[in-house]
Amino acid sequence: MRSRKSASICSIPSCGGCCHRLWSAEVMLPNTGRLAGCTVFITGASRGIGKAIALKAAKDGANVVIAAKTTQTHPKLQGTIYTAAEESEFQFDYLKTGIDILVNNASAISLTNTLETPTKRVDLMMNVNTRGTYLTSKACIPYLKKSRIAHILNLSPPLNLNPLWFKQHCAYTIAKYGMSMCVLGMAEEFKGEIAVNALWPKTAIHTAAMDMLGGSGIESQCRKVDIIADAAYCIFKKPKSFTGNFIIDENILKEEGITNFDVYAVTPGHPLLPDFFLDEQPETVIKKMESHGADPELKKEKSPPPPKPCSGAVEETFRIVKESLSDDVVKATQAIYQFELSGEDGGTWFLDLKSKGGNVGYGEPSDRADVVMSMSTDDFVKMFSGKLKPVVAFLSGKLKIKGNMALAIKLEKLMNQMNARL
């Protein structure tokens, strides 16, 4: 059959009719043909992880149905359901086939605390993450029961009840854990008929959404989407008896004999940003943070606390920050930051990256701040001098953030530019 471009509308209720089938992929883990002739249904597949899994399965000979809500070009997120299909050539017959594998990848995220999360954003995360996963699974299960492969794979984390993962973004954690609870329940309910598992990355994965959250330069701390696609493929090769597992991408690939993970790094050799939800105990969190150059607040003091910076350290930091400002920095950032600092030389400070040329100063900004950051003066100086990574400060509770999280993460780029001067 000649390869051709075409589309097939899916009957899954939650799909909304936005489905395409495709054929092609760039892969690192060799394909075996295990999925040849199978039908794989993937939600949230117009870009990123979902698209990578779709291409991996299609390369193996599967009929892949992709579902996504993006039908028009987004100003910041590249890719639509149509461009995902157009990037590939595919071949298939319009067969009256069932569904062999379901991948629940669609997800919404907002890393905001309880008071800073709008109700509509809470509803979105609950509807897409938990409700969407549950209802899509429910719609596919009658077809999956008839399959010889019969897999459901949710892109969701292990159920880790450490409060560390709730206190800064409670709504997101609840919504994401709802996907994981579907694994826990459905794996037991359909044991012997359908394998139900969860897959989660060990490190941050570079996607368009990650660029939006982390800003330019974040990709160097990430792995490529290929590692998730390869890990998912490993799971699809497992028998139905392999069920109820919460799998970390790197672990299952090691079981497959993969030893060189630099091939998955965006920037080989660069330190990688750990992903959320993976530490079962605070002590484990601390060790990971310390390995990335942090001094977590959670750690019990076994030695005298580090000396405080000399008087005027915060003022000196802001002086250097002001010297580093430019119209280009302001244009690239477009945000006003307010810092509530405790300890010596503390108080309220601001960094205005909206006004022409930018400005800093003591007291509240003249316009409302987009982001309010609360921390000690010690940690503020450490963070701007590169001795404490912002993401580690946030995860360890040293840094509390109110407002626009995407703009908060954007500030890290400016900090990196000033590290050598502080």
Salt bridges, closest charged atoms under 4 A:
GLU87 OE1 - LYS51 NZ 2.61
GLU188 OE1 - LYS191 NZ 3.26
GLU193 OE2 - LYS145 NZ 3.87
ASP211 OD1 - HIS206 NE2 2.96
ASP230 OD1 - LYS56 NZ 3.29
GLU250 OE2 - LYS202 NZ 3.28
GLU250 OE1 - ARG223 NH2 2.88
GLU250 OE2 - LYS254 NZ 3.13
GLU256 OE1 - LYS237 NZ 3.32
ASP279 OD1 - LYS288 NZ 3.88
GLU290 OE2 - LYS299 NZ 2.89
ASP295 OD2 - LYS382 NZ 3.92
GLU316 OE2 - ARG319 NH2 2.48
GLU323 OE2 - ARG319 NH1 2.58
GLU323 OE1 - ARG421 NH2 2.71
ASP327 OD2 - LYS356 NZ 3.50
ASP370 OD2 - LYS354 NZ 3.21
ASP378 OD2 - LYS308 NZ 3.78
ASP379 OD1 - LYS398 NZ 3.70
